[in-house]
Amino acid sequence: MIPVADPQNFERVHAAIEAAFSAAGVKDFLKSMQRAGCASGTFELVLGKGILGRACGCEYNRLGNGDQGLIREFYLASLEQVAPELRVQFCKLYAYYD
């Protein structure tokens, strides 16, 4: 595993993604993506629109390439773990991802 170069910013972005995909938050997160017109796999667009929080994009941009890659992998893995019934409900978000 690649070591994290900037643990503080990495953890903040990681925590924002964890909160978004938590059982309590995932439906609202997907609704926000839908309203913003973001496809599920467009992580940088999700950040740019502030869907993960206004500061999250800045924190992500401060990370080096390796840390950014780990964050993108975590985001994509989290997308894959969304419950099937929510994936069906938000099928347009997943249309370009699956």
N, C-alpha and C positions, 0 to 999 in steps of 0.2 A: 504494500500500500504506500502511496505517495504521502510523505509527511506534510502537514499543513504548515505553511509559512507564516500566516497571519491568523493565529488562533482566535483573537478577539472578534475581528470582523467576520471571520468564517463562522464562528458560533452564532453570531447575531443573525446572519443570513440563513443559516441552517435552522435556527429556532423559528424564524418567520415561516419557512417552508413547512416545518413540522406542525406549527399551529394551523396553517392553512389547510393541511391535509388531515388534521385531527378529526375524530368522529364528530365532534361538535362543530367544527368549522368548515368541513369540506364542501358541503352543499352551498353555503354562502360564498365560498371562494369560487366555486364553479359558476354560480350565478353572476358574480362580479366579472369573471372572465367573459361570460356570454354577453353581458351588457357592454363591455368594452370592445367586443368583436375580436377577441384573441382566440386563436386556435390553441389547443392544449400544449403542443410542442414548441411554442414560440416563447421560450423563457425570457429572452431579452425584452420582448414586447410587453410581457406581463410585468417585468420590473419597471420598464419605462412608463407604463400607465399607472404605476403606484399601487397595483393590486395587492402586493405583498407588504405594503406600507411605504410611505414616502421616503424614509431613510434607507430602506433595503437596497435600492438601486445604487445609491452612493456607496454604501458599504461593499456591495458586490464589485463595483468598479475599482475600489481600492485594492482588491485582491489580485494577486499574481495569476498568471495563466493556469498554473497547476491547481491552485485553490478554486478558481472559477470552474475549471473542468470537473472537479469533485462535486461542486455545488450543482452544476448542470446534471451530472449523473444522478445525484440524490433527488433532484426535482423530477427527472424522467422516471426514476424508479418509483417515486411516490405516485406519479400519474398512473402507473401500471397497477398499483395496489388499491385504487379506488374501486369501491364495490360495483359489481356488474350492473345492478339496478340503476345506480347513478350514472354509469357510463352510457346506459341506454337512454336515460332521461336527458343527458347532455350530449347526445350522439353527434351533434354538429361540431362540438368542441373537439371531439376525438376523430372526426372524419379524416383529417389530414395527418393524424398521429399514428393510428393503428396500421 
